[in-house]
Amino acid sequence: MDLETLLSFNWNIMTPEFIILGLTAVLTLLDLFMPKGQSRKILGWISLAGILAAIVALLGLLGTEATSILYDTFRLDAFASAFKLLLLVGSAMVILLAISYEPKEGIKEYRGEFYYLFLTALLGAMVMTSSSDLITLFIGLELLSISSYILAGIRKRNLQSNESAMKYVINGSLATAIMLFGMSYVYGLTGTTNIADMRGMLMTLNDTQIIYLLVLAFFMITVGVSFKLAAAPFHMWAPDVYQGAPTPVTAFLSVVSKTAGFVLFIRLLVAIFGNAATAGQGSAPILLEMQNYIAVIAGATMIIGNLVALRQRNIKRLFAYSSIAHAGYILVAISALSVFMFDSMWFYLMAYLFMNMGVFAIIQLLTEKEGSEDISHFAGLYRRSPLLAVAMSIMILSLAGIPGTAGFIGKLNIITGATVVPEPHYVLVSVMIATTVISYVYYFGIMTQMFFRPAEATEKIKIPAGVGIVLIICVIATVWFGILPNTAFDFLQNNFHEFADFMQ
């Protein structure tokens, strides 16, 4: 590639990525040359400023026509912009939690590493969101994955953290290998790594042997992506990793990494197999034929996540299984393949971002103070800190899908989308409603601890600035989008136009 060609690309569409990349390089150098005993919290505030700058740059790109550069390997369309916005907002709140994070064993000596590793993971997720080629998609995935493995084990002197990182690496590597094997089949059958070119070629296939290999590739890719989503039965890593990882990393995995996982699901399975014919041109695509398979994964994920959560005493493990269950709810939207799929996914992930981030902010505050993650430490929280108890209750009610919260609107959208398709998914919707009711047991069990159990300690809880900012944003957003959901949907319609350019 000559210089003239290089300069001819519209690099403006990569402005948010360039900001995060430059910020990562700057933080690495600052951490290297800062005195060893100096606090690294300043790096956190610099990270936050950089992420906010990336959000501003992304908002400035809204309304831009779908644009591809680097020979159609990087693409900015409505889908990429919408989900990057969620990734950046979620990452900004994780940084605020990390700034306030002070575990008892101390993290001063490696706090600097956290920030630039975290930004590297964020950059990988953003690259995945805009990838229109299997190579860039895989590079983004590995950038996110490898950084996440290190972040999970960043408390180097904590055995649980070491264990969680080891399990994450082993399971993650196995899942990635299976997914890459499936991707290699698609590449071998089409002779290209470009997703748009693949889609065009697969629409005209009518060779039964090739279709058999494509179905095999679909299953392998689905297994790999299901691991990233912590969907059953590929979820067993999640509780151990969530429990052992530092709380800001757990929040990142449950919200930002999960959003990236669904981006991967859509970019790979919907974009490629949504048009791959099963019996020649004009026949039903493979994705439509595999709906029931995705529905089984969704149902199993909802059932296992909610039932196993009933037996948990560790609060982070409990919300790990809660996170698994919520992945199942979003998979209902994907398995239905309705016209509302993108809108339902985006809104639910946005609602989940705020309600789950608020929960982990309070978990971080209490587990740091008590030195334990047992659910009993929530006992009497209302007497020790009424504001924290009320904020936690709002988040829990939203996670449970109680009317008046963003979580309720999110679930309602998914249920509506699954019942308006030509072949309604009544069984799957019934499972979703039943498992949501089951979730009331453990969600309201936490509220019972907070309001109706005697407090183990009596001293008031001081709320750090970073945690306070996150809680204010999360509470307001959870209530606002529960009462006025049209503000979010109007924003979607005005700026992303129902993601009409996704398949162009």
TORRONU-584912 format. One line per 10 residues: number of its first residue (from 1); for each residue x, y, z of C-alpha. Coordinates in steps of 0.1 Angstrom, whole numbers, plus 5000, padded with zeros to 4 digits. Layout:
BEGIN
NUM> X Y Z | ...
//
This chain:
BEGIN
1> 5000 5000 5000 | 5015 5033 4989 | 5013 5066 5009 | 4988 5081 4985 | 4964 5052 4990 | 4969 5053 5028 | 4961 5090 5029 | 4930 5086 5008 | 4911 5066 5034 | 4885 5084 5056
11> 4904 5080 5089 | 4879 5102 5107 | 4856 5072 5112 | 4883 5057 5135 | 4887 5088 5157 | 4873 5071 5188 | 4897 5041 5183 | 4926 5064 5178 | 4918 5083 5210 | 4918 5051 5230
21> 4949 5038 5213 | 4968 5070 5220 | 4956 5071 5255 | 4968 5036 5261 | 5003 5045 5248 | 5004 5076 5270 | 4994 5058 5301 | 5019 5031 5295 | 5047 5056 5294 | 5034 5076 5323
31> 5032 5045 5345 | 5068 5036 5334 | 5083 5069 5344 | 5062 5078 5374 | 5080 5073 5408 | 5072 5039 5423 | 5056 5052 5454 | 5033 5078 5437 | 4996 5071 5435 | 4984 5059 5401
41> 4948 5072 5406 | 4957 5102 5384 | 4960 5076 5355 | 4924 5067 5362 | 4912 5102 5358 | 4932 5106 5326 | 4916 5074 5314 | 4882 5087 5322 | 4889 5120 5303 | 4901 5100 5273
51> 4870 5078 5273 | 4847 5109 5275 | 4867 5124 5246 | 4861 5092 5226 | 4823 5094 5234 | 4822 5130 5222 | 4841 5120 5190 | 4816 5091 5184 | 4786 5114 5189 | 4801 5137 5163
61> 4801 5107 5139 | 4764 5099 5144 | 4744 5104 5112 | 4774 5095 5090 | 4766 5072 5061 | 4779 5037 5064 | 4816 5039 5055 | 4843 5013 5050 | 4880 5017 5049 | 4911 4996 5047
71> 4897 4975 5019 | 4864 4970 5037 | 4879 4955 5069 | 4868 4984 5091 | 4832 4996 5088 | 4814 5024 5106 | 4776 5019 5103 | 4746 5024 5126 | 4752 4991 5144 | 4788 4999 5151
81> 4780 5034 5164 | 4751 5023 5186 | 4770 4995 5204 | 4803 5015 5207 | 4783 5040 5226 | 4773 5013 5251 | 4809 5001 5253 | 4823 5035 5260 | 4796 5046 5286 | 4800 5013 5304
91> 4838 5016 5304 | 4837 5051 5318 | 4817 5038 5348 | 4841 5009 5353 | 4870 5034 5354 | 4852 5054 5381 | 4848 5022 5401 | 4885 5013 5396 | 4896 5047 5409 | 4877 5041 5442
101> 4888 5004 5444 | 4909 4997 5475 | 4910 4960 5485 | 4926 4950 5518 | 4956 4934 5502 | 4964 4966 5484 | 4968 4972 5446 | 4990 5003 5445 | 5019 4985 5429 | 4999 4973 5399
111> 4971 4999 5397 | 4988 5015 5367 | 4987 4982 5348 | 4950 4980 5352 | 4942 5012 5334 | 4961 5006 5302 | 4952 4969 5301 | 4916 4979 5305 | 4918 5004 5277 | 4934 4977 5255
121> 4904 4954 5262 | 4881 4983 5253 | 4899 4989 5221 | 4895 4953 5211 | 4858 4954 5218 | 4855 4986 5197 | 4874 4970 5168 | 4851 4940 5169 | 4821 4962 5167 | 4833 4978 5134
131> 4849 4947 5119 | 4836 4936 5085 | 4863 4910 5080 | 4871 4878 5099 | 4907 4888 5104 | 4900 4922 5121 | 4872 4906 5140 | 4895 4879 5154 | 4922 4905 5162 | 4897 4925 5181
141> 4884 4895 5200 | 4919 4884 5210 | 4928 4919 5221 | 4897 4919 5243 | 4902 4883 5255 | 4940 4884 5264 | 4936 4917 5282 | 4906 4903 5302 | 4926 4872 5312 | 4953 4894 5327
151> 4928 4917 5344 | 4910 4888 5360 | 4943 4878 5377 | 4957 4912 5384 | 4955 4908 5422 | 4988 4888 5420 | 4989 4879 5457 | 4952 4867 5458 | 4948 4829 5453 | 4912 4833 5441
161> 4922 4859 5415 | 4950 4836 5403 | 4926 4807 5401 | 4900 4827 5382 | 4925 4839 5356 | 4938 4803 5350 | 4902 4790 5345 | 4894 4819 5322 | 4925 4813 5301 | 4920 4776 5297
171> 4883 4778 5289 | 4887 4809 5268 | 4915 4794 5247 | 4895 4762 5241 | 4864 4782 5230 | 4884 4805 5208 | 4900 4775 5191 | 4866 4759 5184 | 4853 4792 5170 | 4884 4797 5149
181> 4880 4762 5135 | 4844 4771 5124 | 4855 4804 5109 | 4882 4785 5089 | 4855 4763 5074 | 4836 4794 5062 | 4868 4809 5048 | 4877 4776 5031 | 4843 4773 5014 | 4842 4809 5002
191> 4878 4818 4996 | 4875 4852 5013 | 4876 4866 5048 | 4854 4896 5040 | 4820 4892 5056 | 4800 4910 5028 | 4817 4889 5001 | 4810 4858 5021 | 4773 4868 5024 | 4770 4872 4986
201> 4786 4839 4978 | 4767 4819 5004 | 4733 4831 4991 | 4738 4811 4959 | 4751 4778 4973 | 4731 4746 4965 | 4757 4719 4971 | 4745 4697 4999 | 4780 4688 5010 | 4790 4725 5013
211> 4758 4732 5032 | 4766 4704 5056 | 4800 4719 5063 | 4784 4753 5068 | 4760 4740 5093 | 4790 4724 5111 | 4808 4757 5110 | 4776 4774 5124 | 4776 4750 5154 | 4813 4755 5161
221> 4811 4793 5159 | 4780 4793 5181 | 4799 4772 5208 | 4827 4797 5208 | 4805 4828 5210 | 4783 4812 5236 | 4813 4809 5259 | 4819 4847 5255 | 4783 4853 5265 | 4785 4828 5294
231> 4755 4810 5279 | 4746 4775 5291 | 4761 4750 5289 | 4793 4770 5282 | 4789 4791 5313 | 4809 4773 5340 | 4838 4797 5339 | 4817 4827 5348 | 4810 4822 5385 | 4846 4814 5394
241> 4860 4843 5373 | 4834 4868 5386 | 4842 4857 5422 | 4880 4858 5419 | 4884 4889 5397 | 4886 4924 5413 | 4851 4939 5415 | 4857 4966 5387 | 4869 4937 5364 | 4838 4917 5373
251> 4817 4947 5364 | 4836 4950 5331 | 4831 4913 5323 | 4794 4914 5332 | 4785 4945 5311 | 4811 4956 5286 | 4825 4922 5277 | 4790 4908 5275 | 4780 4936 5251 | 4810 4928 5230
261> 4800 4891 5230 | 4766 4899 5215 | 4783 4922 5189 | 4804 4891 5179 | 4772 4870 5178 | 4755 4894 5154 | 4785 4902 5132 | 4793 4865 5127 | 4761 4845 5129 | 4735 4870 5116
271> 4757 4887 5090 | 4771 4855 5075 | 4745 4827 5082 | 4715 4850 5079 | 4718 4848 5041 | 4735 4814 5037 | 4710 4794 5017 | 4702 4758 5027 | 4690 4745 4993 | 4699 4770 4966
281> 4689 4806 4959 | 4656 4816 4974 | 4656 4789 5001 | 4655 4796 5039 | 4688 4807 5053 | 4708 4786 5077 | 4702 4810 5106 | 4664 4806 5102 | 4667 4768 5102 | 4689 4769 5133
291> 4664 4791 5153 | 4654 4762 5175 | 4690 4755 5184 | 4695 4791 5196 | 4662 4789 5214 | 4673 4758 5233 | 4705 4776 5244 | 4684 4806 5254 | 4660 4784 5275 | 4688 4764 5291
301> 4707 4796 5300 | 4676 4812 5316 | 4668 4781 5336 | 4703 4772 5348 | 4712 4808 5356 | 4682 4815 5377 | 4679 4781 5394 | 4716 4779 5405 | 4715 4815 5417 | 4690 4804 5443
311> 4717 4785 5462 | 4744 4811 5462 | 4757 4829 5493 | 4786 4847 5477 | 4772 4879 5463 | 4795 4880 5432 | 4787 4844 5424 | 4750 4852 5427 | 4753 4880 5402 | 4774 4858 5380
321> 4744 4835 5376 | 4722 4865 5373 | 4744 4876 5344 | 4740 4842 5328 | 4703 4844 5331 | 4702 4879 5315 | 4723 4866 5286 | 4695 4840 5281 | 4669 4868 5279 | 4688 4886 5252
331> 4692 4853 5233 | 4654 4851 5232 | 4654 4883 5211 | 4681 4868 5187 | 4663 4834 5184 | 4630 4852 5174 | 4647 4871 5146 | 4620 4897 5146 | 4622 4931 5130 | 4627 4945 5166
341> 4657 4924 5173 | 4684 4951 5171 | 4663 4977 5190 | 4654 4951 5217 | 4690 4940 5221 | 4703 4976 5222 | 4678 4988 5247 | 4682 4957 5270 | 4719 4960 5270 | 4717 4997 5278
351> 4693 4990 5307 | 4715 4961 5319 | 4745 4983 5317 | 4730 5008 5342 | 4713 4985 5366 | 4742 4960 5368 | 4769 4986 5371 | 4750 5002 5400 | 4748 4968 5417 | 4785 4962 5414
361> 4793 4997 5427 | 4775 4989 5459 | 4790 4954 5460 | 4824 4969 5457 | 4818 4993 5485 | 4805 4967 5510 | 4829 4939 5502 | 4859 4962 5506 | 4846 4974 5539 | 4837 4940 5553
371> 4866 4920 5537 | 4841 4893 5527 | 4816 4887 5498 | 4789 4868 5518 | 4754 4880 5512 | 4749 4884 5550 | 4769 4917 5549 | 4739 4933 5533 | 4720 4928 5565 | 4707 4960 5580
381> 4721 4982 5551 | 4690 5004 5553 | 4700 5014 5589 | 4736 5020 5580 | 4731 5038 5547 | 4695 5044 5536 | 4706 5059 5503 | 4727 5028 5494 | 4698 5005 5503 | 4673 5025 5482
391> 4697 5027 5452 | 4704 4989 5455 | 4666 4983 5456 | 4660 5002 5424 | 4687 4982 5406 | 4673 4949 5419 | 4637 4958 5409 | 4650 4966 5374 | 4669 4934 5372 | 4638 4916 5383
401> 4618 4933 5356 | 4593 4952 5379 | 4572 4979 5361 | 4585 5014 5363 | 4621 5004 5356 | 4642 5001 5325 | 4646 4963 5330 | 4608 4959 5327 | 4607 4978 5294 | 4636 4957 5281
411> 4619 4924 5289 | 4586 4936 5275 | 4603 4945 5242 | 4619 4911 5240 | 4586 4893 5247 | 4568 4914 5222 | 4594 4907 5195 | 4592 4870 5202 | 4554 4869 5198 | 4549 4890 5167
421> 4569 4869 5143 | 4550 4846 5119 | 4558 4816 5141 | 4555 4830 5177 | 4579 4815 5203 | 4553 4810 5230 | 4573 4782 5248 | 4604 4803 5250 | 4585 4834 5262 | 4568 4812 5288
431> 4602 4800 5300 | 4614 4836 5301 | 4584 4847 5323 | 4587 4817 5346 | 4624 4821 5352 | 4619 4858 5357 | 4595 4849 5385 | 4621 4825 5399 | 4646 4853 5400 | 4624 4872 5424
441> 4634 4848 5451 | 4671 4857 5452 | 4666 4893 5442 | 4641 4900 5469 | 4662 4879 5493 | 4688 4906 5490 | 4662 4933 5498 | 4651 4912 5528 | 4686 4913 5541 | 4689 4951 5536
451> 4655 4961 5552 | 4645 4933 5576 | 4676 4918 5590 | 4696 4933 5619 | 4729 4950 5610 | 4761 4933 5619 | 4778 4967 5622 | 4765 5001 5631 | 4790 5026 5616 | 4779 5047 5587
461> 4793 5039 5552 | 4813 5066 5534 | 4806 5067 5497 | 4837 5075 5476 | 4833 5101 5448 | 4837 5076 5419 | 4811 5051 5434 | 4788 5080 5441 | 4789 5093 5405 | 4782 5058 5392
471> 4753 5053 5415 | 4737 5087 5406 | 4740 5080 5369 | 4727 5044 5372 | 4697 5052 5394 | 4686 5082 5373 | 4690 5062 5340 | 4672 5031 5354 | 4642 5051 5365 | 4642 5075 5336
481> 4642 5048 5309 | 4616 5028 5328 | 4592 5057 5329 | 4601 5074 5296 | 4615 5047 5274 | 4606 5066 5242 | 4635 5089 5248 | 4658 5060 5242 | 4638 5047 5212 | 4635 5082 5197
491> 4673 5085 5200 | 4676 5051 5182 | 4653 5061 5154 | 4668 5095 5148 | 4704 5084 5148 | 4705 5048 5138 | 4675 5045 5115 | 4665 5010 5126 | 4700 4997 5116 | 4690 4996 5080
501> 4726 4998 5068 | 4737 4967 5087 | 4734 4943 5057 | 4744 4968 5030
//
